[in-house]
């Protein structure tokens, strides 16, 4: 058993021979590679040309000014087209759905008239929806009314102020639900 173990170890002791044979095989197939086995052949460039070799390398693109100007023109044209396309496209309008609780002074308040007054509030960006009467207690009912507003045009404070201007019918206005659309 020990003899077989040493036979396998011999391969690793002679690995440098196999590596050299493999290198020679691939050099015959593909030609010599730049490695430690090649001899360095000095270039026949003058010393001044060797100093300027660093300037010939362009790591960040072409030094050709005409290509840069053409690329700049193409980029500017594309930016202009993108800006025109973006200007034509209408922006997203932020809207909110609001459920208002409009409370009357007492049980003798005319709820139909109160709803008519609330719906008479008209603003740009305000659309009234469904409404219903909800019992509060002792025979008093409150008006729950739905509306959709554009956030940039109608604020909730302004809407509440406009509704509470009907002092004969409206005691207070509360926001029961506020949802972004």
N, C-alpha and C positions, 0 to 999 in steps of 0.2 A: 504494500500500500504506500509506503513511504517513497519507494522508487518512482511510482506513478506520479506522486505529488511533485517530485523534483523534475520530472520530465516536463510537466506543465510550467514550472517556474523557469525552465531554460528559455522558453519563448520570450519571457519578459527580460531576461538578461541579454538577449540578442536582438531586442526590439530596434535598436539603431540601424541594424543591417536591413531589416524589413522596411523601415522608413526611407532609407536611402534608395532602395530598389523601387519603391513606390514613386518617389520623386522623379527618378530617371524615366520610369514608364510614362508618367504624365507629361514630362518635358518632350518626349518623343512624339506623343500624340498631339499636344497643343503648342509646342514651342517653349522655349525657356521663359521662366517667370522671374521677376525681379526679386531675388532673395539673397540670402547670405552666400550662396554658392557662386553667384555671378561676380565677375570682376567688374570694377567700376571703370567705365570708359569716360574720360574727361570730354566735355563738350568743346567744340571748336569755335564757340562764340567769343567775341572780344570781351574784355572785362567791362566795358561801358554797357554793352548789351545785357550782360548778366545783372547789372545794377537796375536796369529799367524793366526787368522781367516782373518785378512786383507791381509795377504800374499797369502792366498788361492784363493782370487778373482782375476781373470785375465780379465781385462777390454778390452784388445786389441787382444785377440786371445789365442792360445795355447802356453804353455811354453814348450811343448814337442819338443826337439831339432830335433828328427828324422823327425817329420812332417815338420818342418821348412826347413830342408835340402832337403827333397823330393819336397817340394813346390818350393824351389829355383832351383832345377834341372829341374823341369817341366817348370818353367818360362824361364830359360836360353835356354832350347830346343825350346820353342815356339818363343823366340826372334831370335834365330839362323835361324829357318825356315822362319820367316818373312823377315829377312835380305836377305836370299837366294832368296826368291820369288821376293822381291823388286829389287834385282840386275839383275834378269833375264828380268824383264819388262823394255822395252826401255822407256826413258824419253820423255816427250813432247817437240817437237821441235818448237820453236817460229819462225814463218815466217811472212813476210810482203809483201804486194803487192804494188809496186811503179809504178806510171805513170810519166815518164820523158818527159820534153820538151827539145828537142835538137835543138838549133837555129844555122842556117848557117850564113856565113859572108854576103852573098848577094844573089840576085836572080839568079846568074849564077852558083851557087854551085850545083854540081851533087848530087842530093838527094838520088839516088839509091846507089851511092858509099858511101855516108855518112852513110846510114843505114847499109850497108855491114860492114863498119868500126866499127860501134857501136856494131853490133852483133858479131864481132870478139873478143870482150872482153869476156873472159871465166874465171870463177872462180868457186871454189868449193862452192856450195850452191846458185848459180845464174842460173836462167832459164829465157830465153827471151820469150816474148809472142807476141801478135799482135801489129801492128804499123799502123799508118796512117799519111798522110800529111795534115796539117791544115794551111789554109791561114792566114797570119799575116797582110799583107797590101803591096801595091805597087808591087804586083807580087811575094812577098817573102812568102815562106811557111816554117813552122817548122815541125820537125819530132816528133810525139808523139808516144812513145814506152812503152809498158808494160813489167814489169819484176817481178819475184817473188824471194825473197832472204831469206836465213836463217839468222836470226838476229845475231847469234853468229859467223857466218863465214864471212859475207859480210856487210860492213858498207856503208852508203850512201856517205860519204866523199871519200872513196877509189873508189867507183863506178864512182863518178863525175870526180875524177882525171884521171882515166883510159880513160874515154870518151873524156875529153878535151885534151888528148895527141895528138889527131888527129887535129892539129892546122890548117891544110890546109882546112878542111871542117867545123869544129865545132867552133863556137864563144863562146857559153856558154851552160850550162846545168842547168835546173831548175827542181825542184820536183813539179809536178802539183797536185799529190795526193799520199798520204801515208796511207795505211790501214793495220792494224794487222790482220793476219789470225788466 
